[in-house]
Amino acid sequence: MDYLVVYTSNTGNTEKVALKIFETLPGKSKDIIKVEDYKGEEADLYFVGFWNDRGTCGSGIMDFLSSLHGKRVALFGTCGMTGSDEYYKEVENRVSVFLSDDNEYLGGFLCGGRLMPQVLEKYKQMQAINDTPQIRSMIGAYEQGMLHPDKQDFEAAKRFVEKILSKHQKKEN
């Protein structure tokens, strides 16, 4: 198989991005699967997706990435708190360390995503106790995240795939 998209999604955000990545991949020699359903399928190039769990990925993706050897891998993910490119790069760097050195890491893409309503409720409880600029900022980021992933995020995911495919094809030639 040429391409395998493996992902986990907590609220559906990462799944939406995974589907866009899968749709962008050329040909028919490709598959998409949740990491929980992975049964050892092999591919030339892996796109591995995760949701941001406190600045990194969850244990399922950690274990999956750690199990890969001698593969070409690109990461993608969603962050409930829409953030700066610097923050996205920090998250990408924290997740990419789970790949062993014998893999070829091709790059990563992250975008914002909606958080669960319980998170807003927690922030509002915190705000009721102590209304600080930081809590107001967190509520603002939550509200901004409700708009993502959006059309621009999906277009950026498409461009990311095209960039990775270009790198991948140059390596093969």
FENHURA-V323995 format. One line per field, one symbol per residue. psi: psi as a letter, one per 40 degrees, with the letter a starting at -180 (. if undefined). A space follows every 50 residues. Layout:
psi = ???
This chain:
psi = idihhhiihdeeddddddddddddhiaegiihiiddehfeiiidhhhhii ihgfeaiiddddddddehhfihhiiiiihdhhaiddddddddddddeehi eeihheiihiiiiiiidddddddddddddggidddddddddddddeeiia dddddddddddddddddddddd.
